[in-house]
Amino acid sequence: MPHFMVELYQPKPSWLALTPAARHAFLEDLVTSLAPVLENGASAIALGAADPSKPQSANRFFALWQLRDEATSHDMLRITLAGGWYDYFDTITVVGESCELPDHLEQLVAA
């Protein structure tokens, strides 16, 4: 069963202090380090900026990833941590196996 990872993130002052060239270099290095995970079944479904006009809008940016399995999620998180992402972005990460609506409703009832 595929796993999904949702990330909500916003820049820290450390990111804002970088020059545009330093930001580009950091992101290029991170994408390069993620290449093996992307080749191994991780794919970005949606990436973007959050619409702050919507009720309950959280953070400034979002990413929705589909991952082949739990091991791929561990690889993705390990590389993201080692690459320094969390030094520059306050991030909320949610990883889990997907299920059908009836099963999810049962998860909510059992909570």
Biopython code that builds the backbone (N, CA, C, O; Angstrom):
import numpy as np
from Bio.PDB.StructureBuilder import StructureBuilder

atoms = [
    (1, "MET", "N", (0.854, -1.176, 0.000)),
    (1, "MET", "CA", (0.000, 0.000, 0.000)),
    (1, "MET", "C", (0.899, 1.239, 0.000)),
    (1, "MET", "O", (1.858, 1.293, 0.771)),
    (2, "PRO", "N", (0.617, 2.226, -0.837)),
    (2, "PRO", "CA", (1.482, 3.410, -0.876)),
    (2, "PRO", "C", (1.389, 4.224, 0.410)),
    (2, "PRO", "O", (0.377, 4.218, 1.110)),
    (3, "HIS", "N", (2.464, 4.909, 0.686)),
    (3, "HIS", "CA", (2.519, 5.844, 1.793)),
    (3, "HIS", "C", (2.510, 7.257, 1.210)),
    (3, "HIS", "O", (2.921, 7.487, 0.072)),
    (4, "PHE", "N", (2.037, 8.175, 2.011)),
    (4, "PHE", "CA", (2.033, 9.571, 1.607)),
    (4, "PHE", "C", (2.724, 10.389, 2.680)),
    (4, "PHE", "O", (2.699, 10.043, 3.861)),
    (5, "MET", "N", (3.340, 11.480, 2.251)),
    (5, "MET", "CA", (3.960, 12.413, 3.175)),
    (5, "MET", "C", (3.444, 13.800, 2.828)),
    (5, "MET", "O", (3.510, 14.238, 1.680)),
    (6, "VAL", "N", (2.929, 14.479, 3.844)),
    (6, "VAL", "CA", (2.479, 15.854, 3.711)),
    (6, "VAL", "C", (3.427, 16.708, 4.539)),
    (6, "VAL", "O", (3.701, 16.409, 5.701)),
    (7, "GLU", "N", (3.921, 17.769, 3.925)),
    (7, "GLU", "CA", (4.790, 18.702, 4.635)),
    (7, "GLU", "C", (4.187, 20.096, 4.542)),
    (7, "GLU", "O", (3.786, 20.539, 3.465)),
    (8, "LEU", "N", (4.127, 20.773, 5.661)),
    (8, "LEU", "CA", (3.741, 22.173, 5.742)),
    (8, "LEU", "C", (4.942, 22.900, 6.320)),
    (8, "LEU", "O", (5.451, 22.524, 7.376)),
    (9, "TYR", "N", (5.397, 23.938, 5.632)),
    (9, "TYR", "CA", (6.639, 24.569, 6.089)),
    (9, "TYR", "C", (6.666, 26.060, 5.787)),
    (9, "TYR", "O", (5.992, 26.561, 4.887)),
    (10, "GLN", "N", (7.484, 26.746, 6.591)),
    (10, "GLN", "CA", (7.698, 28.173, 6.405)),
    (10, "GLN", "C", (9.150, 28.487, 6.725)),
    (10, "GLN", "O", (9.772, 27.822, 7.553)),
    (11, "PRO", "N", (9.686, 29.508, 6.062)),
    (11, "PRO", "CA", (11.095, 29.829, 6.254)),
    (11, "PRO", "C", (11.387, 30.343, 7.662)),
    (11, "PRO", "O", (10.583, 31.051, 8.269)),
    (12, "LYS", "N", (12.547, 29.968, 8.155)),
    (12, "LYS", "CA", (13.078, 30.498, 9.408)),
    (12, "LYS", "C", (13.914, 31.736, 9.081)),
    (12, "LYS", "O", (14.254, 31.963, 7.920)),
    (13, "PRO", "N", (14.241, 32.522, 10.074)),
    (13, "PRO", "CA", (15.117, 33.678, 9.837)),
    (13, "PRO", "C", (16.450, 33.282, 9.186)),
    (13, "PRO", "O", (17.026, 34.070, 8.437)),
    (14, "SER", "N", (16.937, 32.082, 9.464)),
    (14, "SER", "CA", (18.192, 31.634, 8.863)),
    (14, "SER", "C", (18.082, 31.530, 7.344)),
    (14, "SER", "O", (19.051, 31.802, 6.635)),
    (15, "TRP", "N", (16.907, 31.139, 6.835)),
    (15, "TRP", "CA", (16.678, 31.086, 5.382)),
    (15, "TRP", "C", (16.609, 32.500, 4.810)),
    (15, "TRP", "O", (17.201, 32.795, 3.771)),
    (16, "LEU", "N", (15.887, 33.354, 5.496)),
    (16, "LEU", "CA", (15.705, 34.720, 5.025)),
    (16, "LEU", "C", (17.030, 35.480, 4.989)),
    (16, "LEU", "O", (17.181, 36.432, 4.223)),
    (17, "ALA", "N", (17.989, 35.059, 5.819)),
    (17, "ALA", "CA", (19.297, 35.717, 5.851)),
    (17, "ALA", "C", (20.193, 35.308, 4.685)),
    (17, "ALA", "O", (21.176, 35.990, 4.399)),
    (18, "LEU", "N", (19.870, 34.204, 4.008)),
    (18, "LEU", "CA", (20.695, 33.745, 2.881)),
    (18, "LEU", "C", (20.465, 34.616, 1.653)),
    (18, "LEU", "O", (19.381, 35.164, 1.455)),
    (19, "THR", "N", (21.487, 34.731, 0.849)),
    (19, "THR", "CA", (21.338, 35.415, -0.435)),
    (19, "THR", "C", (20.555, 34.508, -1.381)),
    (19, "THR", "O", (20.492, 33.298, -1.159)),
    (20, "PRO", "N", (19.962, 35.067, -2.422)),
    (20, "PRO", "CA", (19.290, 34.217, -3.404)),
    (20, "PRO", "C", (20.220, 33.151, -3.988)),
    (20, "PRO", "O", (19.784, 32.023, -4.218)),
    (21, "ALA", "N", (21.472, 33.479, -4.230)),
    (21, "ALA", "CA", (22.420, 32.491, -4.767)),
    (21, "ALA", "C", (22.648, 31.352, -3.778)),
    (21, "ALA", "O", (22.731, 30.191, -4.180)),
    (22, "ALA", "N", (22.749, 31.672, -2.496)),
    (22, "ALA", "CA", (22.937, 30.632, -1.477)),
    (22, "ALA", "C", (21.683, 29.763, -1.354)),
    (22, "ALA", "O", (21.790, 28.558, -1.127)),
    (23, "ARG", "N", (20.508, 30.356, -1.500)),
    (23, "ARG", "CA", (19.261, 29.590, -1.460)),
    (23, "ARG", "C", (19.203, 28.611, -2.638)),
    (23, "ARG", "O", (18.860, 27.441, -2.467)),
    (24, "HIS", "N", (19.542, 29.106, -3.839)),
    (24, "HIS", "CA", (19.562, 28.231, -5.014)),
    (24, "HIS", "C", (20.535, 27.076, -4.820)),
    (24, "HIS", "O", (20.210, 25.929, -5.126)),
    (25, "ALA", "N", (21.724, 27.374, -4.316)),
    (25, "ALA", "CA", (22.734, 26.329, -4.113)),
    (25, "ALA", "C", (22.243, 25.285, -3.121)),
    (25, "ALA", "O", (22.405, 24.086, -3.351)),
    (26, "PHE", "N", (21.645, 25.727, -2.023)),
    (26, "PHE", "CA", (21.125, 24.785, -1.030)),
    (26, "PHE", "C", (20.072, 23.875, -1.650)),
    (26, "PHE", "O", (20.121, 22.657, -1.475)),
    (27, "LEU", "N", (19.118, 24.460, -2.373)),
    (27, "LEU", "CA", (18.042, 23.667, -2.962)),
    (27, "LEU", "C", (18.554, 22.719, -4.034)),
    (27, "LEU", "O", (18.067, 21.593, -4.141)),
    (28, "GLU", "N", (19.514, 23.143, -4.820)),
    (28, "GLU", "CA", (20.099, 22.257, -5.825)),
    (28, "GLU", "C", (20.783, 21.069, -5.168)),
    (28, "GLU", "O", (20.650, 19.940, -5.639)),
    (29, "ASP", "N", (21.520, 21.315, -4.075)),
    (29, "ASP", "CA", (22.181, 20.225, -3.349)),
    (29, "ASP", "C", (21.153, 19.261, -2.769)),
    (29, "ASP", "O", (21.336, 18.045, -2.825)),
    (30, "LEU", "N", (20.072, 19.802, -2.213)),
    (30, "LEU", "CA", (19.044, 18.948, -1.616)),
    (30, "LEU", "C", (18.369, 18.078, -2.676)),
    (30, "LEU", "O", (18.161, 16.885, -2.460)),
    (31, "VAL", "N", (18.032, 18.669, -3.808)),
    (31, "VAL", "CA", (17.399, 17.896, -4.885)),
    (31, "VAL", "C", (18.341, 16.810, -5.385)),
    (31, "VAL", "O", (17.908, 15.692, -5.665)),
    (32, "THR", "N", (19.613, 17.129, -5.497)),
    (32, "THR", "CA", (20.604, 16.126, -5.918)),
    (32, "THR", "C", (20.663, 14.974, -4.920)),
    (32, "THR", "O", (20.730, 13.810, -5.314)),
    (33, "SER", "N", (20.639, 15.297, -3.632)),
    (33, "SER", "CA", (20.710, 14.241, -2.617)),
    (33, "SER", "C", (19.431, 13.407, -2.576)),
    (33, "SER", "O", (19.463, 12.251, -2.153)),
    (34, "LEU", "N", (18.312, 13.977, -3.010)),
    (34, "LEU", "CA", (17.048, 13.227, -3.032)),
    (34, "LEU", "C", (16.896, 12.359, -4.280)),
    (34, "LEU", "O", (15.969, 11.553, -4.352)),
    (35, "ALA", "N", (17.772, 12.503, -5.251)),
    (35, "ALA", "CA", (17.644, 11.772, -6.519)),
    (35, "ALA", "C", (17.458, 10.264, -6.327)),
    (35, "ALA", "O", (16.584, 9.683, -6.971)),
    (36, "PRO", "N", (18.245, 9.608, -5.466)),
    (36, "PRO", "CA", (18.038, 8.153, -5.304)),
    (36, "PRO", "C", (16.636, 7.800, -4.796)),
    (36, "PRO", "O", (16.069, 6.787, -5.206)),
    (37, "VAL", "N", (16.077, 8.623, -3.912)),
    (37, "VAL", "CA", (14.740, 8.354, -3.389)),
    (37, "VAL", "C", (13.695, 8.584, -4.480)),
    (37, "VAL", "O", (12.729, 7.829, -4.596)),
    (38, "LEU", "N", (13.899, 9.624, -5.271)),
    (38, "LEU", "CA", (12.968, 9.904, -6.367)),
    (38, "LEU", "C", (13.014, 8.802, -7.415)),
    (38, "LEU", "O", (11.991, 8.449, -8.001)),
    (39, "GLU", "N", (14.205, 8.258, -7.648)),
    (39, "GLU", "CA", (14.343, 7.149, -8.598)),
    (39, "GLU", "C", (13.790, 5.847, -8.031)),
    (39, "GLU", "O", (13.516, 4.905, -8.774)),
    (40, "ASN", "N", (13.626, 5.799, -6.696)),
    (40, "ASN", "CA", (13.169, 4.593, -6.020)),
    (40, "ASN", "C", (11.691, 4.658, -5.642)),
    (40, "ASN", "O", (11.248, 3.935, -4.750)),
    (41, "GLY", "N", (10.931, 5.515, -6.310)),
    (41, "GLY", "CA", (9.493, 5.460, -6.108)),
    (41, "GLY", "C", (8.845, 6.612, -5.378)),
    (41, "GLY", "O", (7.639, 6.561, -5.135)),
    (42, "ALA", "N", (9.578, 7.648, -5.014)),
    (42, "ALA", "CA", (8.958, 8.821, -4.405)),
    (42, "ALA", "C", (8.614, 9.805, -5.514)),
    (42, "ALA", "O", (9.402, 10.015, -6.436)),
    (43, "SER", "N", (7.438, 10.405, -5.418)),
    (43, "SER", "CA", (7.079, 11.405, -6.424)),
    (43, "SER", "C", (6.276, 12.524, -5.772)),
    (43, "SER", "O", (5.454, 12.295, -4.885)),
    (44, "ALA", "N", (6.539, 13.731, -6.235)),
    (44, "ALA", "CA", (5.798, 14.893, -5.751)),
    (44, "ALA", "C", (4.453, 14.939, -6.471)),
    (44, "ALA", "O", (4.399, 15.009, -7.699)),
    (45, "ILE", "N", (3.385, 14.900, -5.710)),
    (45, "ILE", "CA", (2.047, 14.997, -6.272)),
    (45, "ILE", "C", (1.639, 16.465, -6.392)),
    (45, "ILE", "O", (1.039, 16.875, -7.386)),
    (46, "ALA", "N", (1.971, 17.247, -5.367)),
    (46, "ALA", "CA", (1.619, 18.669, -5.370)),
    (46, "ALA", "C", (2.613, 19.426, -4.499)),
    (46, "ALA", "O", (2.962, 18.992, -3.401)),
    (47, "LEU", "N", (3.055, 20.557, -5.012)),
    (47, "LEU", "CA", (3.951, 21.456, -4.294)),
    (47, "LEU", "C", (3.431, 22.871, -4.510)),
    (47, "LEU", "O", (2.938, 23.185, -5.594)),
    (48, "GLY", "N", (3.531, 23.721, -3.510)),
    (48, "GLY", "CA", (3.090, 25.083, -3.755)),
    (48, "GLY", "C", (3.080, 25.946, -2.517)),
    (48, "GLY", "O", (3.520, 25.552, -1.437)),
    (49, "ALA", "N", (2.555, 27.149, -2.722)),
    (49, "ALA", "CA", (2.395, 28.114, -1.642)),
    (49, "ALA", "C", (0.957, 28.047, -1.145)),
    (49, "ALA", "O", (0.020, 27.952, -1.938)),
    (50, "ALA", "N", (0.793, 28.098, 0.154)),
    (50, "ALA", "CA", (-0.542, 28.074, 0.757)),
    (50, "ALA", "C", (-1.249, 29.399, 0.491)),
    (50, "ALA", "O", (-0.619, 30.456, 0.465)),
    (51, "ASP", "N", (-2.544, 29.333, 0.298)),
    (51, "ASP", "CA", (-3.362, 30.526, 0.105)),
    (51, "ASP", "C", (-3.746, 31.059, 1.487)),
    (51, "ASP", "O", (-4.578, 30.461, 2.170)),
    (52, "PRO", "N", (-3.144, 32.181, 1.904)),
    (52, "PRO", "CA", (-3.399, 32.678, 3.255)),
    (52, "PRO", "C", (-4.815, 33.212, 3.469)),
    (52, "PRO", "O", (-5.211, 33.462, 4.608)),
    (53, "SER", "N", (-5.577, 33.388, 2.400)),
    (53, "SER", "CA", (-6.938, 33.905, 2.553)),
    (53, "SER", "C", (-7.933, 32.824, 2.957)),
    (53, "SER", "O", (-9.075, 33.130, 3.296)),
    (54, "LYS", "N", (-7.511, 31.565, 2.923)),
    (54, "LYS", "CA", (-8.425, 30.467, 3.264)),
    (54, "LYS", "C", (-8.493, 30.284, 4.781)),
    (54, "LYS", "O", (-7.488, 30.445, 5.474)),
    (55, "PRO", "N", (-9.686, 29.947, 5.297)),
    (55, "PRO", "CA", (-9.810, 29.701, 6.738)),
    (55, "PRO", "C", (-8.871, 28.575, 7.187)),
    (55, "PRO", "O", (-8.682, 27.591, 6.472)),
    (56, "GLN", "N", (-8.305, 28.729, 8.343)),
    (56, "GLN", "CA", (-7.423, 27.736, 8.956)),
    (56, "GLN", "C", (-6.148, 27.501, 8.143)),
    (56, "GLN", "O", (-5.512, 26.458, 8.296)),
    (57, "SER", "N", (-5.766, 28.441, 7.289)),
    (57, "SER", "CA", (-4.550, 28.274, 6.486)),
    (57, "SER", "C", (-3.348, 28.142, 7.409)),
    (57, "SER", "O", (-3.202, 28.890, 8.377)),
    (58, "ALA", "N", (-2.498, 27.185, 7.095)),
    (58, "ALA", "CA", (-1.344, 26.900, 7.944)),
    (58, "ALA", "C", (-0.060, 27.040, 7.145)),
    (58, "ALA", "O", (0.030, 26.605, 5.997)),
    (59, "ASN", "N", (0.927, 27.655, 7.775)),
    (59, "ASN", "CA", (2.250, 27.800, 7.185)),
    (59, "ASN", "C", (2.188, 28.475, 5.822)),
    (59, "ASN", "O", (1.134, 28.955, 5.407)),
    (60, "ARG", "N", (3.313, 28.507, 5.133)),
    (60, "ARG", "CA", (3.362, 29.243, 3.866)),
    (60, "ARG", "C", (3.462, 28.350, 2.648)),
    (60, "ARG", "O", (3.056, 28.741, 1.553)),
    (61, "PHE", "N", (3.999, 27.151, 2.827)),
    (61, "PHE", "CA", (4.213, 26.266, 1.691)),
    (61, "PHE", "C", (3.771, 24.850, 2.046)),
    (61, "PHE", "O", (3.671, 24.489, 3.219)),
    (62, "PHE", "N", (3.505, 24.050, 0.997)),
    (62, "PHE", "CA", (3.104, 22.663, 1.223)),
    (62, "PHE", "C", (3.724, 21.766, 0.171)),
    (62, "PHE", "O", (4.061, 22.199, -0.931)),
    (63, "ALA", "N", (3.865, 20.495, 0.547)),
    (63, "ALA", "CA", (4.302, 19.450, -0.379)),
    (63, "ALA", "C", (3.513, 18.191, -0.055)),
    (63, "ALA", "O", (3.332, 17.835, 1.110)),
    (64, "LEU", "N", (3.050, 17.526, -1.101)),
    (64, "LEU", "CA", (2.382, 16.235, -0.962)),
    (64, "LEU", "C", (3.157, 15.237, -1.805)),
    (64, "LEU", "O", (3.246, 15.370, -3.025)),
    (65, "TRP", "N", (3.717, 14.236, -1.137)),
    (65, "TRP", "CA", (4.545, 13.221, -1.789)),
    (65, "TRP", "C", (3.844, 11.872, -1.734)),
    (65, "TRP", "O", (3.210, 11.534, -0.734)),
    (66, "GLN", "N", (3.960, 11.110, -2.802)),
    (66, "GLN", "CA", (3.563, 9.704, -2.768)),
    (66, "GLN", "C", (4.842, 8.889, -2.688)),
    (66, "GLN", "O", (5.777, 9.097, -3.461)),
    (67, "LEU", "N", (4.870, 7.961, -1.743)),
    (67, "LEU", "CA", (6.058, 7.151, -1.486)),
    (67, "LEU", "C", (5.709, 5.693, -1.703)),
    (67, "LEU", "O", (4.595, 5.256, -1.414)),
    (68, "ARG", "N", (6.655, 4.961, -2.205)),
    (68, "ARG", "CA", (6.405, 3.553, -2.529)),
    (68, "ARG", "C", (6.020, 2.745, -1.302)),
    (68, "ARG", "O", (5.125, 1.902, -1.364)),
    (69, "ASP", "N", (6.696, 3.001, -0.183)),
    (69, "ASP", "CA", (6.454, 2.215, 1.023)),
    (69, "ASP", "C", (7.048, 2.937, 2.225)),
    (69, "ASP", "O", (7.583, 4.038, 2.091)),
    (70, "GLU", "N", (6.956, 2.324, 3.388)),
    (70, "GLU", "CA", (7.456, 2.942, 4.610)),
    (70, "GLU", "C", (8.965, 3.157, 4.559)),
    (70, "GLU", "O", (9.456, 4.173, 5.049)),
    (71, "ALA", "N", (9.702, 2.226, 3.979)),
    (71, "ALA", "CA", (11.156, 2.377, 3.882)),
    (71, "ALA", "C", (11.530, 3.619, 3.077)),
    (71, "ALA", "O", (12.497, 4.306, 3.404)),
    (72, "THR", "N", (10.763, 3.904, 2.024)),
    (72, "THR", "CA", (11.024, 5.102, 1.226)),
    (72, "THR", "C", (10.791, 6.353, 2.051)),
    (72, "THR", "O", (11.514, 7.338, 1.901)),
    (73, "SER", "N", (9.792, 6.326, 2.922)),
    (73, "SER", "CA", (9.557, 7.490, 3.779)),
    (73, "SER", "C", (10.719, 7.707, 4.740)),
    (73, "SER", "O", (11.105, 8.847, 4.997)),
    (74, "HIS", "N", (11.279, 6.629, 5.270)),
    (74, "HIS", "CA", (12.452, 6.757, 6.147)),
    (74, "HIS", "C", (13.626, 7.354, 5.390)),
    (74, "HIS", "O", (14.327, 8.220, 5.914)),
    (75, "ASP", "N", (13.846, 6.899, 4.164)),
    (75, "ASP", "CA", (14.942, 7.436, 3.348)),
    (75, "ASP", "C", (14.744, 8.922, 3.080)),
    (75, "ASP", "O", (15.682, 9.711, 3.193)),
    (76, "MET", "N", (13.536, 9.294, 2.729)),
    (76, "MET", "CA", (13.234, 10.696, 2.431)),
    (76, "MET", "C", (13.490, 11.583, 3.644)),
    (76, "MET", "O", (14.105, 12.643, 3.527)),
    (77, "LEU", "N", (13.017, 11.149, 4.803)),
    (77, "LEU", "CA", (13.204, 11.936, 6.023)),
    (77, "LEU", "C", (14.675, 11.993, 6.439)),
    (77, "LEU", "O", (15.152, 13.028, 6.906)),
    (78, "ARG", "N", (15.379, 10.896, 6.271)),
    (78, "ARG", "CA", (16.806, 10.865, 6.627)),
    (78, "ARG", "C", (17.598, 11.847, 5.764)),
    (78, "ARG", "O", (18.430, 12.598, 6.274)),
    (79, "ILE", "N", (17.341, 11.840, 4.475)),
    (79, "ILE", "CA", (18.064, 12.723, 3.553)),
    (79, "ILE", "C", (17.696, 14.183, 3.818)),
    (79, "ILE", "O", (18.559, 15.061, 3.786)),
    (80, "THR", "N", (16.430, 14.437, 4.075)),
    (80, "THR", "CA", (15.988, 15.801, 4.366)),
    (80, "THR", "C", (16.670, 16.326, 5.626)),
    (80, "THR", "O", (17.122, 17.471, 5.654)),
    (81, "LEU", "N", (16.746, 15.506, 6.656)),
    (81, "LEU", "CA", (17.411, 15.894, 7.894)),
    (81, "LEU", "C", (18.905, 16.127, 7.661)),
    (81, "LEU", "O", (19.445, 17.157, 8.064)),
    (82, "ALA", "N", (19.561, 15.182, 7.019)),
    (82, "ALA", "CA", (21.000, 15.300, 6.773)),
    (82, "ALA", "C", (21.328, 16.488, 5.873)),
    (82, "ALA", "O", (22.398, 17.085, 5.993)),
    (83, "GLY", "N", (20.402, 16.833, 4.965)),
    (83, "GLY", "CA", (20.639, 17.937, 4.044)),
    (83, "GLY", "C", (20.484, 19.312, 4.657)),
    (83, "GLY", "O", (20.808, 20.311, 4.014)),
    (84, "GLY", "N", (19.995, 19.387, 5.888)),
    (84, "GLY", "CA", (19.882, 20.670, 6.576)),
    (84, "GLY", "C", (18.561, 21.396, 6.402)),
    (84, "GLY", "O", (18.449, 22.565, 6.770)),
    (85, "TRP", "N", (17.553, 20.723, 5.845)),
    (85, "TRP", "CA", (16.255, 21.354, 5.613)),
    (85, "TRP", "C", (15.714, 22.013, 6.875)),
    (85, "TRP", "O", (15.243, 23.150, 6.833)),
    (86, "TYR", "N", (15.781, 21.303, 7.996)),
    (86, "TYR", "CA", (15.167, 21.789, 9.231)),
    (86, "TYR", "C", (15.954, 22.929, 9.865)),
    (86, "TYR", "O", (15.470, 23.558, 10.806)),
    (87, "ASP", "N", (17.146, 23.206, 9.373)),
    (87, "ASP", "CA", (17.893, 24.380, 9.808)),
    (87, "ASP", "C", (17.273, 25.652, 9.235)),
    (87, "ASP", "O", (17.424, 26.735, 9.800)),
    (88, "TYR", "N", (16.581, 25.512, 8.117)),
    (88, "TYR", "CA", (16.067, 26.661, 7.396)),
    (88, "TYR", "C", (14.546, 26.786, 7.364)),
    (88, "TYR", "O", (14.020, 27.857, 7.060)),
    (89, "PHE", "N", (13.833, 25.697, 7.676)),
    (89, "PHE", "CA", (12.373, 25.729, 7.583)),
    (89, "PHE", "C", (11.734, 25.086, 8.805)),
    (89, "PHE", "O", (12.102, 23.982, 9.204)),
    (90, "ASP", "N", (10.765, 25.797, 9.399)),
    (90, "ASP", "CA", (9.895, 25.185, 10.403)),
    (90, "ASP", "C", (8.945, 24.287, 9.633)),
    (90, "ASP", "O", (8.242, 24.748, 8.735)),
    (91, "THR", "N", (8.921, 23.004, 9.981)),
    (91, "THR", "CA", (8.212, 22.023, 9.168)),
    (91, "THR", "C", (7.326, 21.131, 10.027)),
    (91, "THR", "O", (7.731, 20.661, 11.090)),
    (92, "ILE", "N", (6.116, 20.911, 9.545)),
    (92, "ILE", "CA", (5.227, 19.899, 10.103)),
    (92, "ILE", "C", (5.175, 18.792, 9.055)),
    (92, "ILE", "O", (4.851, 19.041, 7.894)),
    (93, "THR", "N", (5.495, 17.576, 9.472)),
    (93, "THR", "CA", (5.525, 16.447, 8.551)),
    (93, "THR", "C", (4.567, 15.372, 9.042)),
    (93, "THR", "O", (4.547, 15.029, 10.224)),
    (94, "VAL", "N", (3.774, 14.847, 8.114)),
    (94, "VAL", "CA", (2.859, 13.748, 8.412)),
    (94, "VAL", "C", (3.124, 12.660, 7.387)),
    (94, "VAL", "O", (3.106, 12.915, 6.183)),
    (95, "VAL", "N", (3.373, 11.437, 7.867)),
    (95, "VAL", "CA", (3.625, 10.296, 6.982)),
    (95, "VAL", "C", (2.682, 9.170, 7.386)),
    (95, "VAL", "O", (2.517, 8.880, 8.571)),
    (96, "GLY", "N", (2.074, 8.548, 6.401)),
    (96, "GLY", "CA", (1.210, 7.425, 6.723)),
    (96, "GLY", "C", (0.784, 6.655, 5.493)),
    (96, "GLY", "O", (0.910, 7.115, 4.358)),
    (97, "GLU", "N", (0.282, 5.486, 5.757)),
    (97, "GLU", "CA", (-0.251, 4.615, 4.708)),
    (97, "GLU", "C", (-1.667, 5.078, 4.379)),
    (97, "GLU", "O", (-2.448, 5.410, 5.271)),
    (98, "SER", "N", (-1.982, 5.095, 3.103)),
    (98, "SER", "CA", (-3.318, 5.523, 2.716)),
    (98, "SER", "C", (-4.322, 4.391, 2.903)),
    (98, "SER", "O", (-3.966, 3.213, 2.929)),
    (99, "CYS", "N", (-5.584, 4.783, 3.033)),
    (99, "CYS", "CA", (-6.661, 3.802, 3.139)),
    (99, "CYS", "C", (-7.906, 4.375, 2.471)),
    (99, "CYS", "O", (-7.930, 5.544, 2.087)),
    (100, "GLU", "N", (-8.915, 3.568, 2.339)),
    (100, "GLU", "CA", (-10.175, 3.996, 1.737)),
    (100, "GLU", "C", (-11.005, 4.748, 2.783)),
    (100, "GLU", "O", (-10.761, 4.632, 3.984)),
    (101, "LEU", "N", (-11.984, 5.517, 2.312)),
    (101, "LEU", "CA", (-12.808, 6.341, 3.193)),
    (101, "LEU", "C", (-13.465, 5.544, 4.326)),
    (101, "LEU", "O", (-13.397, 5.993, 5.470)),
    (102, "PRO", "N", (-14.094, 4.395, 4.080)),
    (102, "PRO", "CA", (-14.709, 3.666, 5.203)),
    (102, "PRO", "C", (-13.688, 3.288, 6.290)),
    (102, "PRO", "O", (-13.984, 3.360, 7.483)),
    (103, "ASP", "N", (-12.501, 2.891, 5.865)),
    (103, "ASP", "CA", (-11.464, 2.542, 6.840)),
    (103, "ASP", "C", (-11.025, 3.775, 7.618)),
    (103, "ASP", "O", (-10.780, 3.702, 8.822)),
    (104, "HIS", "N", (-10.928, 4.906, 6.927)),
    (104, "HIS", "CA", (-10.534, 6.143, 7.620)),
    (104, "HIS", "C", (-11.597, 6.566, 8.619)),
    (104, "HIS", "O", (-11.275, 7.021, 9.716)),
    (105, "LEU", "N", (-12.848, 6.419, 8.249)),
    (105, "LEU", "CA", (-13.914, 6.746, 9.199)),
    (105, "LEU", "C", (-13.822, 5.889, 10.445)),
    (105, "LEU", "O", (-14.068, 6.365, 11.553)),
    (106, "GLU", "N", (-13.470, 4.629, 10.268)),
    (106, "GLU", "CA", (-13.283, 3.742, 11.423)),
    (106, "GLU", "C", (-12.084, 4.195, 12.266)),
    (106, "GLU", "O", (-12.112, 4.097, 13.493)),
    (107, "GLN", "N", (-11.037, 4.689, 11.605)),
    (107, "GLN", "CA", (-9.886, 5.236, 12.353)),
    (107, "GLN", "C", (-10.326, 6.401, 13.228)),
    (107, "GLN", "O", (-9.909, 6.530, 14.379)),
    (108, "LEU", "N", (-11.182, 7.249, 12.655)),
    (108, "LEU", "CA", (-11.666, 8.405, 13.418)),
    (108, "LEU", "C", (-12.547, 7.981, 14.577)),
    (108, "LEU", "O", (-12.458, 8.554, 15.663)),
    (109, "VAL", "N", (-13.397, 6.986, 14.364)),
    (109, "VAL", "CA", (-14.250, 6.488, 15.444)),
    (109, "VAL", "C", (-13.391, 5.907, 16.554)),
    (109, "VAL", "O", (-13.690, 6.094, 17.734)),
    (110, "ALA", "N", (-12.333, 5.207, 16.190)),
    (110, "ALA", "CA", (-11.480, 4.540, 17.186)),
    (110, "ALA", "C", (-10.559, 5.519, 17.918)),
    (110, "ALA", "O", (-9.980, 5.166, 18.946)),
    (111, "ALA", "N", (-10.417, 6.741, 17.404)),
    (111, "ALA", "CA", (-9.483, 7.711, 18.019)),
    (111, "ALA", "C", (-9.911, 8.106, 19.418)),
    (111, "ALA", "O", (-9.239, 8.907, 20.066)),
]
sb = StructureBuilder()
sb.init_structure("model")
sb.init_model(0)
sb.init_chain("A")
sb.init_seg("    ")
for serial, (resi, resn, name, xyz) in enumerate(atoms, 1):
    if name == "N":
        sb.init_residue(resn, " ", resi, " ")
    sb.init_atom(name, np.array(xyz, "f"), 0.0, 1.0, " ", f" {name:<3s}", serial, name[0])
structure = sb.get_structure()
